[in-house]
Amino acid sequence: MSPQPNTPAIAEVVHTPTPSVIKPVEVSNIDVSKVPELDESILAPVIADSVKILQKQKMSSSSSSTSKRGKVKQFDVKENSLDPLDVIGAFNEYIASKNLDIKVSEMIDSNAYFGGYRYCFYIQKGNKTLRHAYCKSEQMMINIPIMIDELNVAQYCVSKKIYYHRLYDLCCLMKWSWFNDNNNTWNLAGMLYKKQHVDLGLMRKTYLCILQTMTDRFDQAAALRVFNDWETCKYHPKLTESHIKSIAGGTNPIEYNTWKAEYEPKEIKEKKDKKGDDLTVPHIPKFHIYYEKGELPPIFDCKNTETYLDVINLKKGAVAMERLYKFIKNNIAYILQGGNGYYLTKNRDAFGEIDYVVIKDIKQFDMMFDINNAIELDDDGQIMTDNTEFDADSIMRLPLRDAIYHYRDDITYGKVDFMPYNAKTGACDSQLYKFDWNSNEVFNKFNGFVHSYDPNFVVDETKFNCFTEHIKHIWGGGREDILSYNVKLFAWYVQRPYEKSGSCVVLEGEEGCGKNTIYEILSIV
């Protein structure tokens, strides 16, 4: 039965206790009234006063605590810094060179305390106290962290030869002028940071020792920042160990041959020793993918065609470890769920929509992969260097479950939720907080509207008029108030998808008169 203009559907709005007029958050292509904006001139002084009060409370609390103790000061070792034991070793040498009246002990030293050393400075990492430093004056205790910050720990490590000797000796064969280029030292940091099967802390220390030896103006704090910044860097270093060998061999051929004779036989023996157990990997390299503001991670992106099913093609040949990491990051998630954890894999249903499949046990990821450690990728994930032919032992066998387990922290989420957000502002709640895709608190199954917000989009008024005319005449029998209310309600859906409107539209009419047409249109928006 075709719709009849003289038999409209009757639209009735069933209210719950909410404002009678729904007003949008912002101006959009729908011509509706605006909610009054917040007067920031009123808000700012209130916030400022609150901050001052909070700061006074903290200072008061700190002063009270200090006055009660007054003889103990704690120093927490920062993450991504140098080995605290190396820092302590450098500090001990500094004390001896300056002849400072400080007694350092690993355990609590009651004899020092009762001997007049009443001020204790202790170095701590996490919950573990590493060293106690006792001194006779409070000023000396206050000065200790200043001394530690000024220590050249890299110089101490060089003097004690505490570094990765093979790469340190190789890099020191290159010309000094090579290290004067910041781009070279930046790439060297990246190459060492992403080095496989070695301790990251040792690589950090080795990098600083190389710069300490090969540069005239060594800045320890700056070098640490350069190295640690690779944790969130999206790029790949343009430097490989093969490049360094070529440079060193061309600069100092005699010394390079000596280095090669000393270290390469050791490398071959180490690889043969490890080859017997091809199902375990002592160290898997650390990677990190950071998503820019507004960038949707592939595991949530319906437009990203990759799914867990691509594991079949991925395992057909040897792959770089970084490629396997990206596959895991893009297609697998681990949900804590209050201790009752499980895995999700990204798949697609018969209609092409994302369908997450629950995997209860990590043992179900039992596919085996050939990992090629001789492959290095460029910024686009393409093979930049392939030394497979020179490194016959570079291929190792690895179960997918082992790789997932090693990288599980990067794919862990607290819980699963459906948190719609505004396509234009990114707001995900009534406080206008923006949803952060880099957060691991929520695995958000809402992956945006089908059509993203475009400020330059031009509305075809002829089509939009058909939309509004249908509401006005088919739904509302020509009533302007019914049209106005429903348009504002739809604006609410788009601008405040995270907030329930508290209203329900009930349509009554004959079959085929066009009750569902509007919602069919909205469903594809």
Secondary structure, DSSP 8 states (H G I E B T S, - for coil): ----TTS--EEEEEE-SS-SS---SS--SS---------HHHHHHHHHHHHHHHHHHHHHHHHHHHHHS-SEEEEE--TTS--HHHHHHHHHHHHHHHT---EEESS--HHHHHTT--EEEEEEETTEEEEEEEESSHHHHHHHHHHHHT--HHHHHHHHT-S-HHHHHHHTTS-GGGGG-HHHHHHHHHHHHT-TTS-HHHHHHHHHHHHHHH-SS--HHHHHHHHHGGGS--S--S--HHHHHHHHHHH-HHHHHHHHHHHHHHHHHHHHHHHT--S--S----------TT---TTT-TT----GGGHHHHTTS-B-HHHHHHHHHHHEEEE-GGG--EEEEEEE-TTS-EEEEEE--GGG---EEEEETTEEE-TTS-EEEE-GGG-TT-EEEEEHHHHHHHTGGGGEESEEE-----TTT-B-STT--B--TT-SSEEE-----SS---TT----HHHHHHHHHIIIIIITTT-HHHHHHHHHHHHHHHH-TTS--SEEEEEE--TTSSSSHHHHHHHT-
